[in-house]
Amino acid sequence: MPPPAPLTDLPLDRRWALFLDFDGTLVDIAPRPDAVRVADGLPDLLAELGARLGGALALVSGRPIAELDRFLAPALLPAGGQHGLEWRDADGARHEAEIDRAALAEIRAELEAFVEDAPGTRLEAKSMSVALHYRQAPEFEAAALEVVERLATRYAEGFHVQGGKMVLEVKPRGADKGTVVERFLAAPPFAGRVPVYVGDDLTDEHGFVAVEGRGGIAIQVGAREPTVARWRTPTVGDLHLWLGSLAAHLRES
């Protein structure tokens, strides 16, 4: 497969349905999830894009929706959080998948014990999954992988491991960023539009595959390989410029 083409060569189109990852895509990766910085004007830009696309813009993230709302206030957008385990549709209605919460509590307890013995690692306990971060302690990567794989094997019926950039997440089966895209595309205002997914990490490959399968457009931020994305932009800042160009195009067309 040829390398992704420069995003600046992609013709803009008002018929798109836009799906945007958050960390590494709309904001740069930070040492801690709560330390990311949202660029001035980004929430207003996203709100404008959503309005000019007829509401067909959604956030797709591993974060809980409540965190996305906090970072992007006052914008309140359709969103798939926790890799699709929760979602807010275009009408603002909230939905959650059913999961084994007793098993999740056991997984969380074992990972808490691991973090206590591995200085620099950090546990991000979400409402429907749990993520083990080792960005600040890369020497524990092998040990972290061992413990989460052991848990995934023990709870294989309901859970699996999702890898990312210096993070390992144990999450319920049955939802990923691709299922988020499919869910939104099944209903207005997304239905019938050309899906465009923008992301950076391994978790976004599910979204890339989903839009490619519908004749859509997959855009990678960064230079991670391999990827099924056919378009690429180097940095978060470059993506912001492209989103601004898209907004200008929509104003004029």
Secondary structure, DSSP 4 states (H G I P E B T S, - for coil): -PPPEEGGGSPP-TTEEEEE--BTTTB---SSGGG--PPTTHHHHHHHHHHHTTT-EEEE-SS-HHHHHHHHTT----EEEGGGTEEE-TT--EEE----HHHHHHHHHHHHHHHHTSTT-EEEE-SS-EEEE-TT-GGGHHHHHHHHHHHHHHTTTTEEEEEETTEEEEEETT--HHHHHHHHHTSTTTTTSEEEEEE-SGGGHHHHHHHHTTT-EEEEES--SS---SEEESSHHHHHHHHHHHHHHHHH-
